[in-house]
Amino acid sequence: MKFSTSRESLLKPLQVVIGVVERRQTMPVLANVLLVAKDGELTVTATDLEVELSSTNPIDTVTAPGDITVPGRKLLDICRALEDGPDVKVSLKGDRVTVQSGRSRFVLSTLPAAEFPLIEDAAMDREFTMSQASLSHLLDRTHFSMAQQDVRYYLNGLLLETGGGKLRAVATDGHRLALSDTPLDGDGSAKNQVIVPRKGVLELQRLLEGDDEVQIALSDNHIRVVVGGIRFTSKLIDGRFPDYDRVIPDNEAYVLKADRDLLRHALQRAAILSNEKYRGVRLEFMAGKIKIQANNPDQEEAEEEVEVDYDGMDMEIGFNVNYLVDALNAVENSEVELGLVDPGSSCVVRAPGDKDSLYVVMPMRL
């Protein structure tokens, strides 16, 4: 293998895929990236056995087509450190790759391309196209409610549900839930669900920053997303996602309306003196106002009052303040609605009139 190209056209695909490369791994080849040079293009691929990312870019000259794996982070650091201007020449001799640019020369160890564990191309049975902005928006409004390292492994990811002319994303960690819909053109199929693992969701969010269309393909075991010259593939979580409809209150007896930023800032101030472990705050709902109280084991207290539009019954409910603030951050409106049933039930947070997104926060005992 031998090719030469500009520093930028080698650096760019490395930056795209490097997030998948594990710093600690059981298999040495997982610290490497796969380089494939042929037909005037360079494809750089990284994997952690769960998520695979490939980025293909045109390069100036391919003198000898070929493939090899090299240490991913070392190659990235070399490319970052090189000066702009001179072309980068990459050549394989024996089991070493030489990287040259100007007066700089580096020799890297390699592992054979045959040892690199590519995710097999599975037959995809559902495919659709949507805008990057729509998919990015969907993930941004829901990803924060995913669980982290929960023993209920199916919560450590994001549910994607297709059918009925829309794509729905749902995330829950058992204490809160985020749900958001976006239209899908020409999709009148029956409901179909897949669970994308947490790392896959976070990597996908990082990729979605342009205006290109996104091609999404699903099978029983994999999701594949292609955008521009980048191909993202992830294994799916094999499990049954909870029946999220049962978590969403459908009989809200009272609705409170408030200025989103006023309420959010008041909660953030009160949170300073909340219990650092449980992050609990007490919300007292009264006609025309809401009182927020927090305290901690050091007997310190915080109290905030916010004027709101509310004429329901007086009640007190405890919440994890971080969950409420996350939900308010996701609401894209200057005004927010809180739907209430009683002191023992979950609270629904959403923008007034928004039928596409909602957030459910479960109460906590203080």
N, C-alpha and C positions, 0 to 999 in steps of 0.2 A: 504494500500500500504506500502510495506517495501522492501528496497533493500540496498545493499552495493556494493561499487566499489572504484576504485582508484580516487584520486582527478582529475587526468588528463582526465579520461573518462567522468567525469561530467562537467569539465570546458570547454572541447573542443566543445561539442554541444551548450553550452550556448553562447560561443563566436561567433559561426556561426550565431545564430538566433537573437542576441540581437539588431542588427542594426534596426530591424523592430519595436521594442518596442518603442512606443512614450513616451517622457518624460511628455508631457501634453496630456491628453486624456479626452474625455467626458464620456467614459465607464470605470469604475475601472478595469474590467477584462482585458482590453487591456494593462494594466501595468504588467500583469502576463504572465508567460509562462505555457504552458500545459505540464505536465510530465506524460508519460504513460510508466509503467514498466510491461513487460510481456515477456515470452519466452526467457529469458536471454538477453533482449535488453531494452534500455531506449530510448524513442523518446521524444525530446524536440521541442515544436512548439511555434512560436510567430506569431502574426498577427496585422495589423493596419486596417483591413477590406478591404484594397486594395491589399496588398502584404502579403503572408503567407510563412513562412520558417520552414521546419522541418528537424531535423538532428537525425538520428538513429545510435546508437553505442552499441556494445556489452558491458554488464556489468557483474561483477563477480557473484553476487548472487541476485536472486529475491525471497525473502522469501514469500511475499504476493503480487500478481499482483494487479494493480489498477491504477487509474488516479486521478489527482488533479491539480489545478493551484496555483502557488505561485508567489510572486513579483519577476519579472525577474532580475532587476538590483541589488536588494539586494542579491539574491542567487548568482549572478555572483561575486559580491564584496566579499561575504563570501568565495567562492571557490578560488578566487585569493589570499585572505589573509591567507588561511590555509597553514600549512607547508606540504611539500612533505613527503611522507612516509606512515603515517597511512591511512587506508581506510576510506572513508566517508560513514557513515550510515545514510540513510534517511528513516524516518518512519512517517506515518500519524496516528494521534490519535484524534478523534473528528474532529474539524475544525482547527487543528494546525498541522504543519509539523515540526518535529525535525530533525536537521542536526547535527550529531556528528562526530568528528574526533579527536583522541587522547584525550586531556583534554579540547577540545573546544566543546561547545554545543550552538546551536542557535535554537530558536523557532520562526517560521514564520506563519503569518496569511495566510489563503487560501480562495479561492472561488471555488465552485463546477465546475467540468469539464464540466458539462452539460451547463453551462453558457458561455463557451468559443466558440466564433463565428467562427467555421471552415468554410473555403470556400468549398462549396459542390463540390464533384467529378463530373465534367461535362463530357459528351461524347466528346472525342477529335476526330476530323475528319481528321486531318493532322498530321502525325508523321514522324520524320526523326532523324538521328544520325549524329553527326559531332565531330571533335576533340575540346577539350577545347581551345587549342591554337588558332584555327581558329575563334571560336566565340569571344574569348577575344580580338583578333586582330581586328575583325570587330567593336566591341563596342568601343575600344580604339580610333579608327580612326574617329569616328563619334559623340560620345556622347556629346562632348563639344559644339556642335551647337544647342542642345536642348534649347528651351525657358524655362524661369523660371516664373511661375505664370502669364503667358500671358492670357488675356481674351479669346483669341482664344485657347481654352483648348486643341485642337488637336495638337498644337505645343509643348505642355508641355510633350513631350514623343518622342519616337524613332519609326520610321516606319520600320517594318520588312516585306520584300516582298519575297515570294517564287515563284519559277516557272522558266522554261527555264534552268534547271540544275544549278541554283545558288541561294544563299541567299543574299539579298541586304539589307543594312541598310542605312536609310536616316534620317538626322536631320536638322531642320531649325528653326530659331527664327524670320524669316521674313527679316533679314538683311544679313544673310549668310547661306550657306548650305554646308553640308558634306555628301558625298556619298561613299560607299565602297561595293564591291562585294566579295563573296567567293564561290568557287564551291560546289555544293551539289551532291553527287553521286546518280545517278539513278533518279533524279527528273526532269521529262520532263513535269510536269503538267502546267496548265495555271497559270497566275499570280494570286496571292492571297496576300492581304495586311492586317496587323494588326498593331495597335499602342500601344506600351508598355509604361506605364507611367514612368516619370522621376525617381521616387524613385525605381521602379522595376529595371530599367536599372542599377542604381548605386549599388543596392544590388547584382545584378547578376554579375557585374564586380568584386565585392569583393570576390565572391565565386570561380571564375575561376582562379585557380592557380596551378592546377596539370596537369597530363598527361592522365587522364581517358577520355573515350568517354562521350559525353553529349547526352542525349536523350531529344529531344524537341517535345512537342505536342501542337497543336493549336486547339482552337475551336473559335466560333464566339465571345465569351466573355472572354476567359481565355487563358493564356499561361502557360505551365508547363514545367519545366526544371529539369531533374534528373541527378545528378552527384555523383557517389559513394553512400554514405548513406544520401545525402542531397537532399531534394525535395523543389523546389522553385515554387510557384504558384502566379500568379498575374492576377488581372482583367485587361482587355484591355480598352483603351479609345474608347468610342463610338463616332466616328466622321469621317469625310472625310478628309484625308490628302491632302494638295494642290498638284496640278499637277506639280511635281518638274521638269519634263522635260522642261517645259516652261521657267524655271528660268535659265537653263544652256545654255549659248551662244553656238551656233553651227556654227558660222561663224567668228571665231577669225581671224582678219586681220593681227595681229602682235603677234609674240611670243618672249618673253624675257627669256634668260637663265642666271642664276646666281648661285654663290656658296651659298647654303642654309644658312650655319652658318654666313657667312659674312653679308648677307642681314638681317638675323634675329637679329644679334647683333646690327647692325646699327639702325634698327627699335626700338629695346629695349632702346638704348641710347637716340634716339630722343624722345621717349615716355615720358622720365623724365620731359620734359618741355612742354608736350602737355596739352591741356585743361583737367582738371581732370574729368569733367563731360562728355564731348563728345568724348574725346580721339582721336581727329582728327589729321591726318598728311597729308601733301601734297606731292605727289610723282610726280617728274618731269622726264619724260622719254626722253632721248636724245641718240644719237648714241654713243654706247660704254659705257654709264654710266647712273646711276639713282641718282637723287638728292632727298633727304628726308628732308622736312622742317616741324618744329613744332613750335607753339607759344601758349601763354596762356594770360589770361586777365591781368597779371602783366607785360606785354610787354617783357617777357623773350622769347628767341628764341633758337632753336637748328637746326643745319644743318649737314647732313651727305652725303657723296658721296660714291657710290659703283660702282666698275667697273663691267659691265655686257656684255653679248653678245646680242646686240640689234641694228638693223639697220632700224627700222620702223620710222614712222613720230613722230615728237616731240609732246608731249601732257602732260597735267597736270591733275591728278585725286586725289581727296581727299578720304581717307579711315579711318575707325576706326582702329587704330594701333593694338588694342588687337585682332581683328578678323584676321588680317594678320598674327600676330605672332602665334596665335592658329593653323592656317592652316599650317604654316611653321613647327611648332612643330610636326604636324601629318605626314608630308612627310618623308618617310624613305629612304632618299637618300642624298648624299652629294651635289647633284645639284637639282635645282628646276626650273620649267617653269612657267611663268606667261603669260596667253593668254589674249590678249587685242583686243577690237573692236574699241572703240572710248572713249572720255573722259566722256561720259554719260552712259556708259554701265558697266556691272559687269566684274570683273576680275576672271579668272579661274586659280587656283593654283594646281599644281600636279608635280609628279616626271616625268622626261622625259621618254616617252615610257610606263608609267604606265596606263593601260587601266582599272584597277580595282578600283581606288580611285581618287576622285577629290574634290576640295573645291571651292565654289563660294563666293566671297565677293562683296557686292554691294557698289557702290560709295556713298560718302556723300558730301553735299555741305559745303564748308568751307568759 
